[in-house]
Amino acid sequence: MKKITLLLVAFCASFTVFAHEYKAGEIRVVHPYSVPTLPGKDIGSAYIGLENKGPQNDQLIGASSDRAERVEIHTMSMEGDVMKMRQVSELEVKGGDIIKMKPGMGYHLMIYGVKPPLKVGDKFPLKLQFKKSGSVEVSVMVQERDVGVKAAEGHSH
Ligand SMILES: [Cu+2]
C-alpha cells in the first residue's frame, strides 16, 4: 500500500515538472486527467484542479470535448447513508480558492458518448468555459484508475 502511494506521488509530481497546466484569465487549471472507460461503456469522468488567482469569484459554467457528445458538471455528496450524484449548472471558484476534483466525492466532469473508448495513455481535448475568465482548451490525460476511482464508479447514473 505504501509503495503504491509513493508511486502515485511520483506520477503526479512528474506532471508538475512538465507543467501540465493552463490559464483562463485569473483561473489556473491544473492536471486535468481522466481514467479508462469501463468495457462496453461510453461514459467517462474527468478531474481537474482549479485555482482562482484573482480576488473575484468566478464560475465554471460549461465544458465540452471533441471526443464526446456532451460533458456535464456533477457533484457527489452523502445523503444519509447514500452517495448521490447530481448535475449542477455551475461550479463556483471563489477568489483565492483552490478546488481539486477527485474521484469519490465532490465535483467531477461527466463525459457522455465517449468515442473511441478511453484507454491509459490517451489524451483528449476538453474546453472549459468560465463566466468571467472566458474559455480555455486543456489536454486531458487518461491515467490508470486507482482504488478510489473504482469505488467512485459504484454509483449509478
Ligand atoms: Cu457523474
Backbone and ligand atoms as CSV (ligand in chain L), in Angstrom:
chain,resi,resn,atom,element,x,y,z
A,1,MET,N,N,0.843,-1.213,0.000
A,1,MET,CA,C,0.000,0.000,0.000
A,1,MET,C,C,0.872,1.254,0.000
A,2,LYS,N,N,1.881,1.243,0.848
A,2,LYS,CA,C,2.734,2.427,0.935
A,2,LYS,C,C,3.460,2.665,-0.392
A,3,LYS,N,N,3.868,1.563,-0.999
A,3,LYS,CA,C,4.593,1.656,-2.261
A,3,LYS,C,C,3.712,2.305,-3.330
A,4,ILE,N,N,2.441,1.893,-3.364
A,4,ILE,CA,C,1.502,2.448,-4.348
A,4,ILE,C,C,1.358,3.955,-4.149
A,5,THR,N,N,1.228,4.362,-2.907
A,5,THR,CA,C,1.078,5.789,-2.604
A,5,THR,C,C,2.287,6.569,-3.119
A,6,LEU,N,N,3.455,6.039,-2.868
A,6,LEU,CA,C,4.676,6.723,-3.305
A,6,LEU,C,C,4.722,6.832,-4.824
A,7,LEU,N,N,4.314,5.758,-5.495
A,7,LEU,CA,C,4.308,5.769,-6.954
A,7,LEU,C,C,3.352,6.844,-7.469
A,8,LEU,N,N,2.189,6.947,-6.848
A,8,LEU,CA,C,1.203,7.938,-7.278
A,8,LEU,C,C,1.748,9.352,-7.082
A,9,VAL,N,N,2.413,9.558,-5.964
A,9,VAL,CA,C,3.004,10.868,-5.691
A,9,VAL,C,C,4.025,11.215,-6.769
A,10,ALA,N,N,4.855,10.242,-7.101
A,10,ALA,CA,C,5.884,10.460,-8.123
A,10,ALA,C,C,5.224,10.760,-9.465
A,11,PHE,N,N,4.169,10.045,-9.758
A,11,PHE,CA,C,3.439,10.195,-11.015
A,11,PHE,C,C,2.891,11.613,-11.145
A,12,CYS,N,N,2.224,12.075,-10.103
A,12,CYS,CA,C,1.650,13.417,-10.127
A,12,CYS,C,C,2.746,14.484,-10.172
A,13,ALA,N,N,3.822,14.251,-9.431
A,13,ALA,CA,C,4.924,15.206,-9.402
A,13,ALA,C,C,5.497,15.404,-10.801
A,14,SER,N,N,5.530,14.320,-11.591
A,14,SER,CA,C,6.108,14.428,-12.921
A,14,SER,C,C,5.264,15.355,-13.802
A,15,PHE,N,N,3.963,15.386,-13.556
A,15,PHE,CA,C,3.112,16.300,-14.318
A,15,PHE,C,C,3.433,17.744,-13.963
A,16,THR,N,N,3.693,17.986,-12.694
A,16,THR,CA,C,4.044,19.333,-12.260
A,16,THR,C,C,5.313,19.792,-12.973
A,17,VAL,N,N,6.268,18.887,-13.070
A,17,VAL,CA,C,7.531,19.199,-13.735
A,17,VAL,C,C,7.278,19.608,-15.185
A,18,PHE,N,N,6.372,18.882,-15.863
A,18,PHE,CA,C,6.096,19.187,-17.248
A,18,PHE,C,C,5.005,20.254,-17.401
A,19,ALA,N,N,4.643,20.868,-16.283
A,19,ALA,CA,C,3.712,21.991,-16.308
A,19,ALA,C,C,2.435,21.677,-17.062
A,20,HIS,N,N,1.785,20.616,-16.656
A,20,HIS,CA,C,0.518,20.235,-17.268
A,20,HIS,C,C,-0.569,21.117,-16.668
A,21,GLU,N,N,-0.511,22.387,-17.033
A,21,GLU,CA,C,-1.495,23.322,-16.510
A,21,GLU,C,C,-1.770,24.427,-17.512
A,22,TYR,N,N,-2.903,25.087,-17.315
A,22,TYR,CA,C,-3.406,26.039,-18.292
A,22,TYR,C,C,-3.968,27.252,-17.573
A,23,LYS,N,N,-4.174,28.330,-18.331
A,23,LYS,CA,C,-4.738,29.540,-17.729
A,23,LYS,C,C,-5.887,30.088,-18.553
A,24,ALA,N,N,-6.929,30.502,-17.859
A,24,ALA,CA,C,-8.022,31.258,-18.482
A,24,ALA,C,C,-8.240,32.452,-17.573
A,25,GLY,N,N,-7.853,33.624,-18.017
A,25,GLY,CA,C,-7.987,34.797,-17.158
A,25,GLY,C,C,-7.270,34.574,-15.839
A,26,GLU,N,N,-8.014,34.680,-14.750
A,26,GLU,CA,C,-7.421,34.513,-13.420
A,26,GLU,C,C,-7.435,33.054,-12.958
A,27,ILE,N,N,-7.994,32.185,-13.780
A,27,ILE,CA,C,-8.152,30.789,-13.366
A,27,ILE,C,C,-7.006,29.920,-13.887
A,28,ARG,N,N,-6.399,29.193,-12.973
A,28,ARG,CA,C,-5.358,28.237,-13.328
A,28,ARG,C,C,-6.008,26.851,-13.327
A,29,VAL,N,N,-5.821,26.117,-14.410
A,29,VAL,CA,C,-6.362,24.760,-14.500
A,29,VAL,C,C,-5.193,23.786,-14.403
A,30,VAL,N,N,-5.230,22.947,-13.377
A,30,VAL,CA,C,-4.083,22.089,-13.094
A,30,VAL,C,C,-4.400,20.614,-13.296
A,31,HIS,N,N,-3.495,19.931,-13.952
A,31,HIS,CA,C,-3.506,18.483,-14.101
A,31,HIS,C,C,-4.879,17.883,-14.431
A,32,PRO,N,N,-5.418,18.197,-15.609
A,32,PRO,CA,C,-6.674,17.557,-15.992
A,32,PRO,C,C,-6.413,16.077,-16.326
A,33,TYR,N,N,-7.149,15.191,-15.697
A,33,TYR,CA,C,-6.951,13.776,-16.009
A,33,TYR,C,C,-8.271,13.017,-16.025
A,34,SER,N,N,-8.210,11.861,-16.652
A,34,SER,CA,C,-9.372,11.004,-16.731
A,34,SER,C,C,-8.902,9.570,-16.498
A,35,VAL,N,N,-9.835,8.656,-16.514
A,35,VAL,CA,C,-9.488,7.239,-16.339
A,35,VAL,C,C,-10.135,6.446,-17.465
A,36,PRO,N,N,-9.639,5.234,-17.736
A,36,PRO,CA,C,-10.199,4.460,-18.851
A,36,PRO,C,C,-11.698,4.204,-18.660
A,37,THR,N,N,-12.444,4.203,-19.786
A,37,THR,CA,C,-13.855,3.840,-19.711
A,37,THR,C,C,-13.957,2.347,-19.424
A,38,LEU,N,N,-15.019,1.970,-18.733
A,38,LEU,CA,C,-15.237,0.556,-18.438
A,38,LEU,C,C,-15.644,-0.162,-19.719
A,39,PRO,N,N,-15.345,-1.455,-19.825
A,39,PRO,CA,C,-15.679,-2.195,-21.049
A,39,PRO,C,C,-17.157,-2.060,-21.401
A,40,GLY,N,N,-17.443,-1.734,-22.653
A,40,GLY,CA,C,-18.823,-1.628,-23.104
A,40,GLY,C,C,-19.524,-0.341,-22.714
A,41,LYS,N,N,-18.840,0.552,-22.006
A,41,LYS,CA,C,-19.464,1.811,-21.578
A,41,LYS,C,C,-18.892,2.976,-22.382
A,42,ASP,N,N,-19.722,3.991,-22.598
A,42,ASP,CA,C,-19.204,5.182,-23.275
A,42,ASP,C,C,-19.317,6.406,-22.375
A,43,ILE,N,N,-19.263,6.156,-21.070
A,43,ILE,CA,C,-19.308,7.244,-20.100
A,43,ILE,C,C,-17.985,7.307,-19.355
A,44,GLY,N,N,-17.409,8.489,-19.291
A,44,GLY,CA,C,-16.169,8.655,-18.550
A,44,GLY,C,C,-16.295,9.816,-17.584
A,45,SER,N,N,-15.279,9.998,-16.762
A,45,SER,CA,C,-15.267,11.180,-15.913
A,45,SER,C,C,-13.882,11.804,-15.942
A,46,ALA,N,N,-13.846,13.110,-15.770
A,46,ALA,CA,C,-12.572,13.828,-15.778
A,46,ALA,C,C,-12.466,14.651,-14.499
A,47,TYR,N,N,-11.242,14.845,-14.080
A,47,TYR,CA,C,-10.968,15.563,-12.828
A,47,TYR,C,C,-9.938,16.642,-13.107
A,48,ILE,N,N,-10.191,17.844,-12.590
A,48,ILE,CA,C,-9.255,18.944,-12.805
A,48,ILE,C,C,-9.050,19.694,-11.490
A,49,GLY,N,N,-7.948,20.397,-11.421
A,49,GLY,CA,C,-7.733,21.318,-10.313
A,49,GLY,C,C,-8.003,22.726,-10.812
A,50,LEU,N,N,-8.676,23.541,-10.003
A,50,LEU,CA,C,-8.967,24.921,-10.381
A,50,LEU,C,C,-8.465,25.850,-9.297
A,51,GLU,N,N,-7.678,26.835,-9.706
A,51,GLU,CA,C,-7.229,27.830,-8.733
A,51,GLU,C,C,-7.605,29.210,-9.243
A,52,ASN,N,N,-8.306,29.955,-8.418
A,52,ASN,CA,C,-8.670,31.321,-8.785
A,52,ASN,C,C,-7.629,32.268,-8.185
A,53,LYS,N,N,-6.768,32.797,-9.049
A,53,LYS,CA,C,-5.674,33.661,-8.592
A,53,LYS,C,C,-6.156,35.084,-8.311
A,54,GLY,N,N,-7.353,35.393,-8.776
A,54,GLY,CA,C,-7.861,36.758,-8.618
A,54,GLY,C,C,-8.695,36.920,-7.355
A,55,PRO,N,N,-9.098,38.150,-7.062
A,55,PRO,CA,C,-9.899,38.423,-5.865
A,55,PRO,C,C,-11.397,38.157,-6.077
A,56,GLN,N,N,-11.833,38.125,-7.341
A,56,GLN,CA,C,-13.267,37.985,-7.597
A,56,GLN,C,C,-13.685,36.536,-7.777
A,57,ASN,N,N,-14.881,36.233,-7.344
A,57,ASN,CA,C,-15.420,34.899,-7.568
A,57,ASN,C,C,-15.670,34.677,-9.056
A,58,ASP,N,N,-15.466,33.449,-9.497
A,58,ASP,CA,C,-15.757,33.096,-10.878
A,58,ASP,C,C,-16.477,31.751,-10.863
A,59,GLN,N,N,-17.044,31.382,-12.009
A,59,GLN,CA,C,-17.778,30.123,-12.061
A,59,GLN,C,C,-17.446,29.346,-13.326
A,60,LEU,N,N,-17.225,28.054,-13.159
A,60,LEU,CA,C,-17.143,27.163,-14.319
A,60,LEU,C,C,-18.590,26.912,-14.741
A,61,ILE,N,N,-18.909,27.294,-16.000
A,61,ILE,CA,C,-20.318,27.202,-16.402
A,61,ILE,C,C,-20.548,26.178,-17.507
A,62,GLY,N,N,-19.481,25.575,-18.016
A,62,GLY,CA,C,-19.705,24.567,-19.034
A,62,GLY,C,C,-18.415,23.912,-19.481
A,63,ALA,N,N,-18.551,22.748,-20.109
A,63,ALA,CA,C,-17.403,22.032,-20.644
A,63,ALA,C,C,-17.851,21.224,-21.848
A,64,SER,N,N,-16.929,21.022,-22.786
A,64,SER,CA,C,-17.257,20.216,-23.959
A,64,SER,C,C,-15.986,19.577,-24.487
A,65,SER,N,N,-16.160,18.544,-25.309
A,65,SER,CA,C,-14.998,17.851,-25.861
A,65,SER,C,C,-15.317,17.283,-27.230
A,66,ASP,N,N,-14.330,17.316,-28.130
A,66,ASP,CA,C,-14.489,16.711,-29.457
A,66,ASP,C,C,-14.645,15.199,-29.343
A,67,ARG,N,N,-14.195,14.679,-28.227
A,67,ARG,CA,C,-14.171,13.231,-28.040
A,67,ARG,C,C,-15.497,12.699,-27.467
A,68,ALA,N,N,-16.428,13.600,-27.187
A,68,ALA,CA,C,-17.653,13.176,-26.505
A,68,ALA,C,C,-18.871,13.926,-27.000
A,69,GLU,N,N,-20.054,13.351,-26.778
A,69,GLU,CA,C,-21.297,14.014,-27.150
A,69,GLU,C,C,-21.560,15.211,-26.245
A,70,ARG,N,N,-21.373,15.002,-24.934
A,70,ARG,CA,C,-21.549,16.136,-24.026
A,70,ARG,C,C,-20.810,15.910,-22.716
A,71,VAL,N,N,-20.527,17.015,-22.048
A,71,VAL,CA,C,-19.829,16.976,-20.769
A,71,VAL,C,C,-20.667,17.748,-19.756
A,72,GLU,N,N,-20.884,17.153,-18.602
A,72,GLU,CA,C,-21.683,17.816,-17.557
A,72,GLU,C,C,-20.852,17.997,-16.296
A,73,ILE,N,N,-21.202,19.034,-15.545
A,73,ILE,CA,C,-20.567,19.241,-14.242
A,73,ILE,C,C,-21.421,18.515,-13.202
A,74,HIS,N,N,-20.807,17.612,-12.483
A,74,HIS,CA,C,-21.542,16.836,-11.484
A,74,HIS,C,C,-20.963,17.051,-10.099
A,75,THR,N,N,-21.809,16.847,-9.111
A,75,THR,CA,C,-21.309,16.838,-7.747
A,75,THR,C,C,-21.853,15.609,-7.026
A,76,MET,N,N,-21.050,15.086,-6.138
A,76,MET,CA,C,-21.451,13.922,-5.363
A,76,MET,C,C,-21.441,14.298,-3.893
A,77,SER,N,N,-22.459,13.849,-3.193
A,77,SER,CA,C,-22.470,14.106,-1.757
A,77,SER,C,C,-23.247,13.011,-1.037
A,78,MET,N,N,-22.965,12.873,0.229
A,78,MET,CA,C,-23.659,11.881,1.032
A,78,MET,C,C,-25.019,12.430,1.434
A,79,GLU,N,N,-26.061,11.656,1.165
A,79,GLU,CA,C,-27.395,11.992,1.664
A,79,GLU,C,C,-27.821,10.836,2.537
A,80,GLY,N,N,-27.707,11.053,3.826
A,80,GLY,CA,C,-27.897,9.936,4.749
A,80,GLY,C,C,-26.742,8.967,4.559
A,81,ASP,N,N,-27.061,7.723,4.223
A,81,ASP,CA,C,-26.012,6.719,4.015
A,81,ASP,C,C,-25.704,6.519,2.543
A,82,VAL,N,N,-26.381,7.282,1.689
A,82,VAL,CA,C,-26.267,7.037,0.253
A,82,VAL,C,C,-25.491,8.152,-0.447
A,83,MET,N,N,-24.556,7.750,-1.317
A,83,MET,CA,C,-23.815,8.705,-2.118
A,83,MET,C,C,-24.670,9.077,-3.319
A,84,LYS,N,N,-25.019,10.349,-3.435
A,84,LYS,CA,C,-25.873,10.801,-4.540
A,84,LYS,C,C,-25.085,11.700,-5.472
A,85,MET,N,N,-25.413,11.582,-6.774
A,85,MET,CA,C,-24.757,12.435,-7.750
A,85,MET,C,C,-25.812,13.256,-8.468
A,86,ARG,N,N,-25.507,14.530,-8.673
A,86,ARG,CA,C,-26.435,15.351,-9.450
A,86,ARG,C,C,-25.667,16.336,-10.315
A,87,GLN,N,N,-26.337,16.769,-11.383
A,87,GLN,CA,C,-25.744,17.740,-12.294
A,87,GLN,C,C,-25.939,19.136,-11.719
A,88,VAL,N,N,-24.934,19.991,-11.871
A,88,VAL,CA,C,-25.073,21.385,-11.465
A,88,VAL,C,C,-24.815,22.265,-12.686
A,89,SER,N,N,-25.414,23.458,-12.695
A,89,SER,CA,C,-25.252,24.329,-13.858
A,89,SER,C,C,-23.935,25.095,-13.796
A,90,GLU,N,N,-23.395,25.260,-12.589
A,90,GLU,CA,C,-22.109,25.937,-12.472
A,90,GLU,C,C,-21.386,25.518,-11.197
A,91,LEU,N,N,-20.067,25.689,-11.246
A,91,LEU,CA,C,-19.222,25.372,-10.100
A,91,LEU,C,C,-18.517,26.665,-9.708
A,92,GLU,N,N,-18.778,27.118,-8.504
A,92,GLU,CA,C,-18.177,28.381,-8.088
A,92,GLU,C,C,-16.742,28.184,-7.592
A,93,VAL,N,N,-15.856,29.025,-8.136
A,93,VAL,CA,C,-14.476,29.062,-7.640
A,93,VAL,C,C,-14.293,30.452,-7.041
A,94,LYS,N,N,-14.315,30.509,-5.739
A,94,LYS,CA,C,-14.230,31.814,-5.062
A,94,LYS,C,C,-12.836,32.432,-5.265
A,95,GLY,N,N,-12.767,33.758,-5.184
A,95,GLY,CA,C,-11.489,34.442,-5.307
A,95,GLY,C,C,-10.484,33.872,-4.319
A,96,GLY,N,N,-9.294,33.485,-4.808
A,96,GLY,CA,C,-8.243,32.947,-3.950
A,96,GLY,C,C,-8.415,31.478,-3.601
A,97,ASP,N,N,-9.477,30.870,-4.097
A,97,ASP,CA,C,-9.780,29.484,-3.727
A,97,ASP,C,C,-9.131,28.459,-4.659
A,98,ILE,N,N,-8.942,27.270,-4.130
A,98,ILE,CA,C,-8.448,26.147,-4.925
A,98,ILE,C,C,-9.442,24.995,-4.789
A,99,ILE,N,N,-9.865,24.456,-5.920
A,99,ILE,CA,C,-10.750,23.289,-5.897
A,99,ILE,C,C,-10.049,22.154,-6.621
A,100,LYS,N,N,-9.919,21.038,-5.953
A,100,LYS,CA,C,-9.296,19.873,-6.594
A,100,LYS,C,C,-10.334,18.782,-6.745
A,101,MET,N,N,-10.718,18.521,-7.993
A,101,MET,CA,C,-11.663,17.427,-8.195
A,101,MET,C,C,-10.942,16.114,-7.985
A,102,LYS,N,N,-11.636,15.190,-7.353
A,102,LYS,CA,C,-11.069,13.856,-7.230
A,102,LYS,C,C,-12.181,12.812,-7.200
A,103,PRO,N,N,-11.826,11.585,-7.557
A,103,PRO,CA,C,-12.844,10.536,-7.594
A,103,PRO,C,C,-13.452,10.305,-6.213
A,104,GLY,N,N,-14.727,10.019,-6.202
A,104,GLY,CA,C,-15.348,9.548,-4.965
A,104,GLY,C,C,-16.089,10.579,-4.160
A,105,MET,N,N,-15.813,11.866,-4.373
A,105,MET,CA,C,-16.559,12.878,-3.627
A,105,MET,C,C,-16.437,14.242,-4.294
A,106,GLY,N,N,-17.336,15.124,-3.984
A,106,GLY,CA,C,-17.291,16.475,-4.523
A,106,GLY,C,C,-17.578,16.509,-6.021
A,107,TYR,N,N,-16.903,17.424,-6.707
A,107,TYR,CA,C,-17.188,17.658,-8.119
A,107,TYR,C,C,-16.382,16.753,-9.046
A,108,HIS,N,N,-16.971,16.473,-10.209
A,108,HIS,CA,C,-16.238,15.861,-11.316
A,108,HIS,C,C,-16.939,16.265,-12.609
A,109,LEU,N,N,-16.271,16.013,-13.714
A,109,LEU,CA,C,-16.882,16.262,-15.016
A,109,LEU,C,C,-17.288,14.920,-15.590
A,110,MET,N,N,-18.554,14.808,-15.970
A,110,MET,CA,C,-19.068,13.548,-16.515
A,110,MET,C,C,-19.080,13.666,-18.027
A,111,ILE,N,N,-18.486,12.683,-18.672
A,111,ILE,CA,C,-18.339,12.742,-20.126
A,111,ILE,C,C,-19.202,11.661,-20.757
A,112,TYR,N,N,-20.181,12.090,-21.557
A,112,TYR,CA,C,-21.131,11.153,-22.166
A,112,TYR,C,C,-20.833,10.946,-23.647
A,113,GLY,N,N,-21.037,9.724,-24.109
A,113,GLY,CA,C,-20.865,9.416,-25.529
A,113,GLY,C,C,-19.409,9.526,-25.968
A,114,VAL,N,N,-18.519,8.940,-25.172
A,114,VAL,CA,C,-17.087,8.991,-25.482
A,114,VAL,C,C,-16.760,8.038,-26.621
A,115,LYS,N,N,-16.109,8.553,-27.646
A,115,LYS,CA,C,-15.703,7.711,-28.775
A,115,LYS,C,C,-14.340,8.123,-29.281
A,116,PRO,N,N,-13.406,7.199,-29.503
A,116,PRO,CA,C,-13.474,5.793,-29.066
A,116,PRO,C,C,-13.276,5.711,-27.550
A,117,PRO,N,N,-13.429,4.493,-26.973
A,117,PRO,CA,C,-13.257,4.353,-25.519
A,117,PRO,C,C,-11.911,4.899,-25.048
A,118,LEU,N,N,-11.882,5.403,-23.838
A,118,LEU,CA,C,-10.649,5.973,-23.282
A,118,LEU,C,C,-9.753,4.861,-22.760
A,119,LYS,N,N,-8.467,4.927,-23.105
A,119,LYS,CA,C,-7.523,3.972,-22.534
A,119,LYS,C,C,-6.286,4.713,-22.011
A,120,VAL,N,N,-5.582,4.041,-21.110
A,120,VAL,CA,C,-4.421,4.661,-20.464
A,120,VAL,C,C,-3.440,5.167,-21.518
A,121,GLY,N,N,-2.998,6.394,-21.365
A,121,GLY,CA,C,-2.040,6.977,-22.299
A,121,GLY,C,C,-2.686,7.900,-23.317
A,122,ASP,N,N,-4.022,7.795,-23.464
A,122,ASP,CA,C,-4.738,8.696,-24.377
A,122,ASP,C,C,-4.682,10.131,-23.869
A,123,LYS,N,N,-4.816,11.044,-24.807
A,123,LYS,CA,C,-5.030,12.449,-24.456
A,123,LYS,C,C,-6.207,12.929,-25.278
A,124,PHE,N,N,-7.043,13.744,-24.681
A,124,PHE,CA,C,-8.130,14.310,-25.471
A,124,PHE,C,C,-8.402,15.751,-25.030
A,125,PRO,N,N,-8.932,16.565,-25.969
A,125,PRO,CA,C,-9.159,17.977,-25.661
A,125,PRO,C,C,-10.438,18.185,-24.855
A,126,LEU,N,N,-10.383,19.127,-23.937
A,126,LEU,CA,C,-11.561,19.477,-23.139
A,126,LEU,C,C,-11.605,20.996,-23.067
A,127,LYS,N,N,-12.735,21.562,-23.470
A,127,LYS,CA,C,-12.877,23.009,-23.432
A,127,LYS,C,C,-13.673,23.395,-22.196
A,128,LEU,N,N,-13.113,24.302,-21.419
A,128,LEU,CA,C,-13.767,24.744,-20.190
A,128,LEU,C,C,-14.212,26.184,-20.364
A,129,GLN,N,N,-15.425,26.469,-19.921
A,129,GLN,CA,C,-15.976,27.819,-20.060
A,129,GLN,C,C,-16.234,28.424,-18.677
A,130,PHE,N,N,-15.600,29.565,-18.428
A,130,PHE,CA,C,-15.811,30.268,-17.157
A,130,PHE,C,C,-16.625,31.539,-17.402
A,131,LYS,N,N,-17.396,31.929,-16.401
A,131,LYS,CA,C,-18.281,33.079,-16.571
A,131,LYS,C,C,-17.482,34.356,-16.805
A,132,LYS,N,N,-16.450,34.594,-15.983
A,132,LYS,CA,C,-15.681,35.840,-16.123
A,132,LYS,C,C,-14.393,35.652,-16.905
A,133,SER,N,N,-13.743,34.525,-16.716
A,133,SER,CA,C,-12.395,34.343,-17.273
A,133,SER,C,C,-12.377,33.786,-18.692
A,134,GLY,N,N,-13.555,33.567,-19.275
A,134,GLY,CA,C,-13.581,33.077,-20.641
A,134,GLY,C,C,-13.325,31.588,-20.728
A,135,SER,N,N,-12.849,31.141,-21.889
A,135,SER,CA,C,-12.694,29.702,-22.076
A,135,SER,C,C,-11.243,29.323,-22.315
A,136,VAL,N,N,-10.949,28.069,-22.077
A,136,VAL,CA,C,-9.613,27.538,-22.319
A,136,VAL,C,C,-9.745,26.081,-22.722
A,137,GLU,N,N,-8.902,25.651,-23.659
A,137,GLU,CA,C,-8.902,24.235,-24.025
A,137,GLU,C,C,-7.714,23.562,-23.356
A,138,VAL,N,N,-7.980,22.488,-22.639
A,138,VAL,CA,C,-6.922,21.757,-21.955
A,138,VAL,C,C,-6.823,20.359,-22.550
A,139,SER,N,N,-5.686,19.722,-22.305
A,139,SER,CA,C,-5.499,18.356,-22.759
A,139,SER,C,C,-5.629,17.420,-21.552
A,140,VAL,N,N,-6.579,16.514,-21.639
A,140,VAL,CA,C,-6.834,15.592,-20.527
A,140,VAL,C,C,-6.048,14.302,-20.752
A,141,MET,N,N,-5.299,13.886,-19.751
A,141,MET,CA,C,-4.542,12.641,-19.852
A,141,MET,C,C,-5.328,11.512,-19.210
A,142,VAL,N,N,-5.391,10.406,-19.904
A,142,VAL,CA,C,-6.076,9.242,-19.335
A,142,VAL,C,C,-5.047,8.407,-18.586
A,143,GLN,N,N,-5.252,8.289,-17.289
A,143,GLN,CA,C,-4.302,7.530,-16.479
A,143,GLN,C,C,-4.985,6.368,-15.779
A,144,GLU,N,N,-4.152,5.489,-15.266
A,144,GLU,CA,C,-4.611,4.278,-14.583
A,144,GLU,C,C,-5.633,4.609,-13.505
A,145,ARG,N,N,-6.701,3.826,-13.449
A,145,ARG,CA,C,-7.657,4.048,-12.366
A,145,ARG,C,C,-7.092,3.471,-11.071
A,146,ASP,N,N,-7.312,4.168,-9.972
A,146,ASP,CA,C,-6.846,3.630,-8.696
A,146,ASP,C,C,-8.041,3.135,-7.888
A,147,VAL,N,N,-7.776,2.690,-6.696
A,147,VAL,CA,C,-8.826,2.102,-5.868
A,147,VAL,C,C,-9.962,3.091,-5.632
A,148,GLY,N,N,-9.621,4.349,-5.407
A,148,GLY,CA,C,-10.627,5.374,-5.144
A,148,GLY,C,C,-11.579,5.544,-6.311
A,149,VAL,N,N,-11.039,5.465,-7.519
A,149,VAL,CA,C,-11.868,5.631,-8.709
A,149,VAL,C,C,-12.848,4.472,-8.828
A,150,LYS,N,N,-12.368,3.267,-8.577
A,150,LYS,CA,C,-13.254,2.097,-8.658
A,150,LYS,C,C,-14.427,2.271,-7.704
A,151,ALA,N,N,-14.143,2.748,-6.510
A,151,ALA,CA,C,-15.193,2.941,-5.516
A,151,ALA,C,C,-16.179,3.993,-6.015
A,152,ALA,N,N,-15.646,5.041,-6.641
A,152,ALA,CA,C,-16.481,6.148,-7.090
A,152,ALA,C,C,-17.444,5.707,-8.184
A,153,GLU,N,N,-17.014,4.746,-8.992
A,153,GLU,CA,C,-17.853,4.340,-10.107
A,153,GLU,C,C,-18.904,3.327,-9.702
A,154,GLY,N,N,-18.965,3.041,-8.413
A,154,GLY,CA,C,-20.037,2.204,-7.905
A,154,GLY,C,C,-21.378,2.924,-7.991
A,155,HIS,N,N,-21.332,4.257,-8.110
A,155,HIS,CA,C,-22.593,4.999,-8.168
A,155,HIS,C,C,-23.217,4.893,-9.551
A,156,SER,N,N,-24.517,5.029,-9.604
A,156,SER,CA,C,-25.201,4.877,-10.881
A,156,SER,C,C,-25.533,6.236,-11.477
A,157,HIS,N,N,-25.793,6.239,-12.783
A,157,HIS,CA,C,-26.098,7.487,-13.470
A,157,HIS,C,C,-27.520,7.519,-13.964
L,1,CU,CU,CU,-21.114,11.864,-12.502
